[in-house]
Amino acid sequence: MSLIKSISGIRGTIGGAPGEGLSPLDIVKFTAAYATFIRRNTTKNTNLIVVGRDARVSGEMVSGIVVATLCGMGFDVVNIGLASTPTTEIAVTEENACGGIIITASHNPMQWNALKLLNENGEFLNDAQGKEVLAAAEADAYTFCDVMDLGHELVNTTYDRKHIEKVLALDLVDTDAISKANFTVAVDAVNSVGGTVIPQLLRALGVKNIIELNCEVTGRFSHTPEPIPENLTQISSLMRDGKADVGFVVDPDVDRLAIVMENGDMFVEEYTLVAVADYVLSHTPGATVSNLSSSRALRDITAAHGCQYAASAVGEVNVTTKMKETGAVIGGEGNGGVIYPASHYGRDALVGVALFLSLLAKSGKKVSELKKTYPAYAIAKNKIELTPEINVDAILEEVKKHYASEKITDVDGVKIDFADSWVHLRKSNTEPIIRIYSEAHTMQEAEQLGQQIKDVITEMTKH
């Protein structure tokens, strides 16, 4: 059993004793703490909190507890039911709500679930806000309301359509070009909420030929849900047979977008943002932002457009904060997370699909031909499982000393920039691991760099 408490929410495996997994008691505790935070900090007078969930098997149970707890804290709940993370974010602002809770463990396997916490702008809590919630939960510093002040549940299942309409209304989404291109599009939605909303979006964009893989919304994931190459053999095989022009894969809460090329090869998650940013910058020049673990390709593309790139710490809230500081027109994360402020400040696979298809239709190229127009980099993603005796902070300090002659950035873990490559080490917020991302011009070089760092750390932990 696992329970991970972080500023972005509470995530754990379902079951177990309180405090050891995401038990019903833990759900009540953290929901009540969040409600206390919202009551103390919101500027809204609507008394509303939005709740949405992905399709995982535990979702209905967790949602029932969350909704009841919020009502017990005196809030009215707008329950939008099965909905993506970006759909829930949009619902918060559309409802003029005080906040929102998304019940999803994102890319984690089926036994996990989580509470992702939003502020009144439909954006994730920042570091200080998250810590305030965690402190309230730790101290049991919350009080339930009297019987006459109980909140009520309001069910509203119209937000998929509203979200799609917002995407269609974006200036850079060209439904005419997409329709005329007559694409055949394959979709793998890993049996979660993307199985409903992505095909609906594609039809609204003018795509007539859709091949649906794992679009039955059962919550029983047909493969490991993180949209990375080793988990996408089914759609890759289909694409290799020449059955579609492009393939889209989303994670269970639809905030990450992976693209499969017409030849069955991966476009690579990192290049989802690169391609969309190239399209956006060609029409609306401006700053871009991604996190420290994202590809240099975005920096290169931004410079090619004569614009400024900036890097943030890992985490959506850190990216959006930097985007607001720099007035960025596009940003996101290298895991396939596209953040387009013209829509809203949140990773949104629907926006990514619509902008990429607009780019593809106007380019007249195949996806593989489009990929060749971008700077060539490869990122290797490794990890080290953490054990209680491993002191992560001490290891990171030793790594900094070991590579002191290189350019070091330590605002989020440790990033070492070499002339033609980089490596970034940081403790995961969602799993008991150290993530090691390394990038070079070829995958072999990136893997070698990642292994070199792993060997250095392994040697350190022996002492």
VEXDREN-2710 file (C-alpha; in Angstrom, 1 decimal):
% VEXDREN-2710
k/r/px/py/pz
1/MET/0.0/0.0/0.0
2/SER/1.2/3.5/-0.8
3/LEU/0.0/7.0/0.2
4/ILE/1.8/10.1/-1.2
5/LYS/1.0/13.5/0.2
6/SER/2.2/16.4/-2.0
7/ILE/1.3/20.0/-2.7
8/SER/-0.6/18.8/-5.8
9/GLY/-2.9/16.6/-3.8
10/ILE/-3.2/13.2/-2.2
11/ARG/-2.4/10.1/-4.2
12/GLY/-2.4/6.4/-3.1
13/THR/-3.4/2.9/-3.7
14/ILE/-7.0/2.0/-2.8
15/GLY/-7.5/0.1/0.4
16/GLY/-5.4/-0.7/3.5
17/ALA/-5.3/0.9/6.9
18/PRO/-5.8/4.7/7.2
19/GLY/-2.5/6.5/6.4
20/GLU/-1.1/3.5/4.5
21/GLY/-3.3/3.7/1.3
22/LEU/-6.0/6.0/0.0
23/SER/-8.6/4.8/2.5
24/PRO/-12.1/6.4/2.9
25/LEU/-10.9/8.0/6.1
26/ASP/-7.9/9.6/4.2
27/ILE/-10.3/10.8/1.5
28/VAL/-12.5/12.5/4.1
29/LYS/-9.5/14.0/5.9
30/PHE/-7.9/15.6/2.9
31/THR/-11.2/16.7/1.3
32/ALA/-12.2/18.4/4.6
33/ALA/-8.7/20.1/4.9
34/TYR/-9.1/21.3/1.3
35/ALA/-12.6/22.7/2.0
36/THR/-11.2/24.5/5.0
37/PHE/-8.5/26.1/2.8
38/ILE/-11.0/27.2/0.2
39/ARG/-13.3/28.7/2.8
40/ARG/-10.4/30.7/4.2
41/ASN/-9.0/31.9/0.9
42/THR/-11.6/32.1/-1.9
43/THR/-12.8/35.5/-3.2
44/LYS/-15.9/33.9/-4.7
45/ASN/-19.3/34.0/-3.0
46/THR/-20.9/31.2/-5.0
47/ASN/-20.2/28.5/-2.3
48/LEU/-19.6/26.0/-5.2
49/ILE/-16.9/23.4/-5.6
50/VAL/-16.7/21.4/-8.9
51/VAL/-16.0/17.6/-8.7
52/GLY/-15.0/15.5/-11.8
53/ARG/-13.5/12.1/-12.1
54/ASP/-11.8/9.8/-14.5
55/ALA/-13.2/6.3/-15.2
56/ARG/-11.0/4.2/-13.0
57/VAL/-12.9/1.5/-11.0
58/SER/-12.5/3.2/-7.6
59/GLY/-13.7/6.6/-9.0
60/GLU/-17.4/6.3/-8.1
61/MET/-16.6/5.3/-4.5
62/VAL/-14.0/8.1/-4.1
63/SER/-16.3/10.6/-5.7
64/GLY/-19.2/9.7/-3.4
65/ILE/-17.0/10.3/-0.4
66/VAL/-15.6/13.6/-1.7
67/VAL/-19.0/15.0/-2.6
68/ALA/-20.5/14.0/0.8
69/THR/-17.6/15.5/2.6
70/LEU/-17.8/18.8/0.8
71/CYS/-21.5/18.9/1.5
72/GLY/-20.7/18.2/5.1
73/MET/-18.3/21.1/5.1
74/GLY/-21.2/23.3/3.9
75/PHE/-20.3/23.6/0.2
76/ASP/-22.6/23.0/-2.7
77/VAL/-21.1/20.6/-5.2
78/VAL/-21.3/20.7/-9.0
79/ASN/-20.7/17.1/-9.9
80/ILE/-19.8/16.9/-13.5
81/GLY/-19.3/13.1/-13.4
82/LEU/-16.9/11.4/-15.8
83/ALA/-14.7/14.2/-17.1
84/SER/-11.1/14.9/-18.1
85/THR/-8.8/17.0/-15.9
86/PRO/-8.9/20.0/-18.4
87/THR/-12.7/19.7/-18.6
88/THR/-12.9/20.0/-14.8
89/GLU/-10.6/23.0/-14.8
90/ILE/-12.8/24.7/-17.3
91/ALA/-15.9/23.9/-15.3
92/VAL/-14.5/25.7/-12.3
93/THR/-14.3/29.0/-14.1
94/GLU/-17.5/28.5/-16.1
95/GLU/-19.4/27.9/-12.8
96/ASN/-17.6/30.8/-11.1
97/ALA/-16.8/28.2/-8.4
98/CYS/-14.5/28.5/-5.4
99/GLY/-12.4/25.5/-6.5
100/GLY/-12.5/22.0/-7.8
101/ILE/-11.3/18.5/-7.1
102/ILE/-10.4/16.1/-9.9
103/ILE/-10.5/12.4/-8.9
104/THR/-7.7/10.8/-10.9
105/ALA/-4.3/9.2/-10.5
106/SER/-3.4/10.4/-14.0
107/HIS/-1.0/7.9/-15.6
108/ASN/-0.8/5.6/-12.5
109/PRO/-2.1/2.0/-12.8
110/MET/-5.7/1.0/-12.0
111/GLN/-5.2/0.4/-8.2
112/TRP/-4.2/4.0/-7.7
113/ASN/-6.5/7.0/-7.3
114/ALA/-5.9/10.6/-6.2
115/LEU/-7.4/14.0/-5.3
116/LYS/-6.1/16.8/-7.5
117/LEU/-6.9/20.1/-6.0
118/LEU/-7.8/23.3/-7.9
119/ASN/-8.1/26.9/-6.9
120/GLU/-10.9/29.3/-8.0
121/ASN/-9.1/29.9/-11.3
122/GLY/-9.3/26.2/-12.2
123/GLU/-5.6/25.9/-11.7
124/PHE/-3.5/23.7/-9.4
125/LEU/-2.6/25.0/-6.0
126/ASN/0.8/26.5/-5.6
127/ASP/3.5/25.3/-3.2
128/ALA/2.3/27.5/-0.3
129/GLN/-1.4/26.7/-0.8
130/GLY/-0.7/23.0/-1.0
131/LYS/1.3/23.1/2.2
132/GLU/-1.6/24.9/3.9
133/VAL/-3.9/22.0/3.0
134/LEU/-1.4/19.4/4.1
135/ALA/-0.9/21.2/7.4
136/ALA/-4.7/21.4/8.0
137/ALA/-5.0/17.7/7.3
138/GLU/-2.1/16.7/9.5
139/ALA/-3.6/18.7/12.4
140/ASP/-7.2/17.7/11.8
141/ALA/-7.9/21.4/11.6
142/TYR/-11.4/21.3/10.1
143/THR/-14.9/21.6/11.4
144/PHE/-18.0/20.1/9.8
145/CYS/-21.1/22.3/9.5
146/ASP/-24.4/22.1/11.4
147/VAL/-27.4/20.3/9.8
148/MET/-29.1/23.4/8.5
149/ASP/-25.9/24.5/6.7
150/LEU/-25.3/21.3/4.8
151/GLY/-24.5/21.7/1.1
152/HIS/-26.2/20.1/-1.8
153/GLU/-25.1/18.2/-4.9
154/LEU/-25.9/19.5/-8.3
155/VAL/-25.3/17.2/-11.2
156/ASN/-24.2/18.7/-14.6
157/THR/-23.0/16.4/-17.3
158/THR/-22.8/19.0/-20.1
159/TYR/-19.1/19.9/-19.8
160/ASP/-17.7/17.6/-22.5
161/ARG/-19.7/19.5/-25.0
162/LYS/-18.8/22.9/-23.5
163/HIS/-15.1/22.0/-23.5
164/ILE/-15.3/20.9/-27.2
165/GLU/-17.1/24.1/-28.1
166/LYS/-14.3/26.2/-26.5
167/VAL/-11.7/24.3/-28.5
168/LEU/-13.5/24.8/-31.7
169/ALA/-13.7/28.5/-31.0
170/LEU/-9.9/28.9/-30.8
171/ASP/-8.6/31.2/-33.7
172/LEU/-5.9/28.7/-34.6
173/VAL/-8.1/25.7/-34.9
174/ASP/-9.0/25.3/-38.6
175/THR/-11.9/22.9/-38.9
176/ASP/-12.2/23.6/-42.7
177/ALA/-8.6/22.5/-43.3
178/ILE/-9.0/19.5/-41.1
179/SER/-12.2/18.4/-42.9
180/LYS/-10.7/18.9/-46.3
181/ALA/-7.6/16.8/-45.4
182/ASN/-9.9/13.8/-44.9
183/PHE/-7.6/12.2/-42.3
184/THR/-8.1/8.8/-40.9
185/VAL/-7.3/9.1/-37.2
186/ALA/-6.7/6.3/-34.7
187/VAL/-7.3/6.9/-31.0
188/ASP/-6.2/4.9/-27.9
189/ALA/-8.0/6.3/-24.8
190/VAL/-6.9/3.4/-22.4
191/ASN/-10.6/2.8/-21.4
192/SER/-11.0/6.1/-19.6
193/VAL/-12.8/9.4/-20.2
194/GLY/-10.9/10.1/-23.3
195/GLY/-12.8/7.3/-25.0
196/THR/-15.8/9.5/-25.1
197/VAL/-14.5/13.1/-25.4
198/ILE/-11.7/12.5/-28.0
199/PRO/-13.9/10.8/-30.7
200/GLN/-16.5/13.5/-30.0
201/LEU/-13.9/16.2/-30.6
202/LEU/-12.6/14.6/-33.7
203/ARG/-16.1/14.4/-35.3
204/ALA/-16.6/18.1/-34.3
205/LEU/-13.3/19.0/-36.0
206/GLY/-14.5/17.4/-39.2
207/VAL/-12.7/14.0/-39.0
208/LYS/-15.0/11.4/-40.6
209/ASN/-12.8/8.3/-40.3
210/ILE/-11.9/7.4/-36.7
211/ILE/-10.5/4.1/-35.5
212/GLU/-11.2/3.7/-31.8
213/LEU/-9.0/1.5/-29.7
214/ASN/-9.7/1.0/-26.0
215/CYS/-12.4/3.7/-26.0
216/GLU/-14.9/1.7/-24.0
217/VAL/-15.1/3.7/-20.7
218/THR/-14.7/0.8/-18.3
219/GLY/-11.8/2.0/-16.1
220/ARG/-10.2/-1.4/-16.6
221/PHE/-7.1/-0.2/-18.5
222/SER/-6.2/-2.4/-21.4
223/HIS/-2.5/-1.6/-21.0
224/THR/-0.3/0.3/-18.5
225/PRO/-1.9/3.8/-18.8
226/GLU/1.2/6.0/-19.2
227/PRO/1.4/7.0/-22.9
228/ILE/5.0/6.0/-23.5
229/PRO/6.3/3.7/-26.3
230/GLU/6.5/0.4/-24.4
231/ASN/2.8/0.7/-23.6
232/LEU/1.6/1.6/-27.1
233/THR/2.3/-1.5/-29.1
234/GLN/-1.3/-2.0/-30.1
235/ILE/-1.8/1.3/-31.8
236/SER/1.7/1.2/-33.2
237/SER/1.0/-2.1/-34.9
238/LEU/-2.2/-0.7/-36.4
239/MET/-0.5/2.4/-37.7
240/ARG/2.3/0.2/-39.2
241/ASP/-0.3/-1.5/-41.3
242/GLY/-1.1/1.8/-43.0
243/LYS/-4.6/2.1/-41.6
244/ALA/-4.4/5.7/-40.4
245/ASP/-2.7/9.0/-41.1
246/VAL/-2.1/9.8/-37.4
247/GLY/-2.7/8.2/-34.0
248/PHE/-3.5/9.9/-30.8
249/VAL/-3.0/8.4/-27.3
250/VAL/-4.2/10.1/-24.1
251/ASP/-3.7/9.1/-20.4
252/PRO/-6.7/8.4/-18.2
253/ASP/-7.4/12.0/-17.3
254/VAL/-6.7/13.4/-20.8
255/ASP/-4.1/16.0/-20.0
256/ARG/-1.3/14.3/-21.8
257/LEU/-1.1/13.7/-25.6
258/ALA/1.2/11.2/-27.4
259/ILE/1.2/11.0/-31.2
260/VAL/1.9/8.0/-33.3
261/MET/3.2/8.5/-36.9
262/GLU/1.6/7.0/-40.0
263/ASN/4.5/4.4/-40.1
264/GLY/3.8/3.2/-36.6
265/ASP/6.8/5.0/-35.0
266/MET/6.4/7.3/-32.1
267/PHE/6.3/11.1/-32.8
268/VAL/7.7/11.1/-29.2
269/GLU/5.8/12.8/-26.4
270/GLU/8.4/15.6/-26.1
271/TYR/7.5/16.7/-29.7
272/THR/3.8/17.1/-29.1
273/LEU/4.6/20.5/-27.4
274/VAL/7.3/21.3/-29.9
275/ALA/5.0/20.8/-33.0
276/VAL/2.1/22.7/-31.4
277/ALA/4.4/25.5/-30.3
278/ASP/5.9/25.8/-33.8
279/TYR/2.4/26.2/-35.2
280/VAL/1.3/28.7/-32.6
281/LEU/4.5/30.8/-32.9
282/SER/4.2/30.9/-36.7
283/HIS/0.8/32.8/-36.2
284/THR/1.3/34.5/-32.8
285/PRO/5.0/35.1/-32.0
286/GLY/5.7/35.2/-28.2
287/ALA/7.5/33.6/-25.3
288/THR/7.4/29.9/-24.6
289/VAL/8.0/27.9/-21.4
290/SER/8.6/24.3/-20.5
291/ASN/10.0/22.6/-17.5
292/LEU/13.6/21.6/-16.8
293/SER/13.0/18.0/-17.8
294/SER/11.7/18.9/-21.2
295/SER/13.5/18.8/-24.6
296/ARG/15.9/21.5/-25.8
297/ALA/13.9/21.3/-29.1
298/LEU/11.3/23.8/-27.8
299/ARG/14.1/26.3/-27.0
300/ASP/15.5/25.8/-30.5
301/ILE/12.2/26.2/-32.2
302/THR/11.4/29.3/-30.2
303/ALA/14.7/30.9/-31.1
304/ALA/14.1/30.1/-34.8
305/HIS/11.0/32.2/-34.5
306/GLY/13.0/35.0/-32.9
307/CYS/11.3/34.6/-29.6
308/GLN/12.3/34.0/-26.0
309/TYR/12.2/30.6/-24.2
310/ALA/12.3/30.1/-20.4
311/ALA/12.5/27.0/-18.2
312/SER/10.5/26.3/-15.0
313/ALA/10.7/23.8/-12.2
314/VAL/8.8/20.5/-13.0
315/GLY/5.0/20.6/-12.2
316/GLU/2.1/22.2/-14.0
317/VAL/1.7/25.0/-11.5
318/ASN/5.3/26.0/-11.9
319/VAL/5.0/26.0/-15.7
320/THR/1.9/28.2/-15.6
321/THR/3.4/30.5/-13.1
322/LYS/6.5/31.1/-15.4
323/MET/4.1/31.4/-18.4
324/LYS/2.3/34.2/-16.7
325/GLU/5.5/35.9/-15.7
326/THR/6.8/35.9/-19.2
327/GLY/3.5/36.4/-21.0
328/ALA/4.1/33.1/-22.9
329/VAL/1.7/32.3/-25.8
330/ILE/2.3/28.5/-25.5
331/GLY/4.0/26.2/-23.0
332/GLY/3.7/22.9/-21.3
333/GLU/5.7/19.8/-20.3
334/GLY/7.6/17.2/-22.3
335/ASN/5.2/14.5/-21.2
336/GLY/2.8/15.5/-23.9
337/GLY/1.2/18.3/-21.8
338/VAL/0.2/21.3/-23.9
339/ILE/-0.8/24.5/-22.1
340/TYR/-2.4/27.1/-24.4
341/PRO/-3.4/30.3/-22.5
342/ALA/-5.8/31.3/-25.3
343/SER/-7.9/28.4/-24.0
344/HIS/-6.9/28.1/-20.3
345/TYR/-3.9/27.6/-18.1
346/GLY/-4.0/23.8/-17.9
347/ARG/-2.5/20.8/-19.8
348/ASP/-5.2/19.9/-22.3
349/ALA/-5.0/17.0/-24.8
350/LEU/-8.1/18.3/-26.6
351/VAL/-6.4/21.5/-27.4
352/GLY/-3.3/19.6/-28.4
353/VAL/-5.3/17.4/-30.8
354/ALA/-7.1/20.3/-32.5
355/LEU/-3.9/22.4/-32.9
356/PHE/-1.8/19.5/-34.2
357/LEU/-4.5/18.5/-36.7
358/SER/-4.7/22.1/-37.9
359/LEU/-0.9/22.1/-38.3
360/LEU/-0.9/18.8/-40.1
361/ALA/-3.7/19.7/-42.5
362/LYS/-2.1/23.0/-43.5
363/SER/1.4/21.5/-43.8
364/GLY/0.4/19.0/-46.5
365/LYS/3.0/16.7/-45.0
366/LYS/2.8/13.2/-43.5
367/VAL/3.4/13.1/-39.7
368/SER/6.8/11.5/-40.2
369/GLU/7.8/14.2/-42.7
370/LEU/6.7/16.9/-40.2
371/LYS/8.8/15.3/-37.5
372/LYS/11.9/15.6/-39.7
373/THR/11.6/19.4/-39.8
374/TYR/12.3/19.7/-36.0
375/PRO/15.6/19.6/-34.2
376/ALA/16.7/16.0/-33.5
377/TYR/17.0/15.1/-29.8
378/ALA/16.3/12.0/-27.8
379/ILE/15.4/11.8/-24.1
380/ALA/16.0/8.7/-22.0
381/LYS/13.8/8.4/-18.9
382/ASN/15.2/6.3/-16.1
383/LYS/14.5/6.0/-12.4
384/ILE/15.9/4.7/-9.2
385/GLU/13.6/3.1/-6.7
386/LEU/13.8/4.7/-3.3
387/THR/14.3/2.8/-0.1
388/PRO/14.0/4.3/3.4
389/GLU/17.7/4.4/3.9
390/ILE/18.4/6.5/0.8
391/ASN/18.9/10.2/1.6
392/VAL/17.8/11.9/-1.6
393/ASP/19.0/15.4/-0.7
394/ALA/22.4/14.1/0.3
395/ILE/22.7/12.2/-3.0
396/LEU/21.8/15.3/-5.0
397/GLU/24.4/17.4/-3.1
398/GLU/27.0/14.8/-3.9
399/VAL/26.0/14.8/-7.6
400/LYS/26.4/18.6/-7.7
401/LYS/29.9/18.3/-6.3
402/HIS/30.8/15.5/-8.7
403/TYR/29.8/17.6/-11.7
404/ALA/30.8/21.0/-10.2
405/SER/32.7/22.0/-13.4
406/GLU/29.5/21.8/-15.5
407/LYS/26.5/24.2/-15.6
408/ILE/24.3/23.2/-12.6
409/THR/20.6/24.3/-12.0
410/ASP/19.2/23.3/-8.7
411/VAL/15.8/25.1/-8.4
412/ASP/14.2/21.6/-8.8
413/GLY/16.5/18.7/-8.0
414/VAL/19.7/18.9/-10.0
415/LYS/20.1/19.6/-13.7
416/ILE/23.5/19.3/-15.3
417/ASP/23.9/21.0/-18.7
418/PHE/26.7/19.7/-20.9
419/ALA/27.5/21.3/-24.3
420/ASP/25.4/18.9/-26.4
421/SER/23.3/17.1/-23.7
422/TRP/21.8/17.4/-20.3
423/VAL/20.6/15.3/-17.4
424/HIS/18.0/16.1/-14.8
425/LEU/17.6/14.3/-11.4
426/ARG/14.7/15.0/-9.1
427/LYS/12.6/13.2/-6.6
428/SER/9.1/12.3/-8.0
429/ASN/6.1/14.0/-6.4
430/THR/3.9/11.1/-7.3
431/GLU/6.0/7.9/-6.9
432/PRO/8.8/6.7/-4.4
433/ILE/11.5/7.2/-7.1
434/ILE/14.3/9.5/-8.3
435/ARG/13.6/10.4/-11.9
436/ILE/16.7/10.6/-14.2
437/TYR/16.0/12.3/-17.5
438/SER/18.8/12.6/-20.0
439/GLU/18.8/14.2/-23.4
440/ALA/21.3/14.0/-26.3
441/HIS/21.2/14.0/-30.1
442/THR/20.7/10.2/-30.2
443/MET/18.9/7.8/-27.9
444/GLN/22.1/5.8/-27.5
445/GLU/24.0/8.8/-26.2
446/ALA/21.0/9.8/-24.0
447/GLU/20.9/6.2/-22.5
448/GLN/24.6/6.2/-21.9
449/LEU/24.4/9.5/-20.1
450/GLY/21.5/8.3/-18.0
451/GLN/23.4/5.1/-17.1
452/GLN/26.5/7.0/-16.3
453/ILE/24.5/9.1/-13.7
454/LYS/22.8/5.9/-12.3
455/ASP/26.3/4.3/-11.9
456/VAL/27.5/7.4/-10.0
457/ILE/24.5/7.4/-7.7
458/THR/24.8/3.6/-7.1
459/GLU/28.5/4.1/-6.1
460/MET/27.5/6.9/-3.7
461/THR/24.8/4.8/-2.0
462/LYS/27.4/2.1/-1.2
463/HIS/29.2/4.4/1.3
END
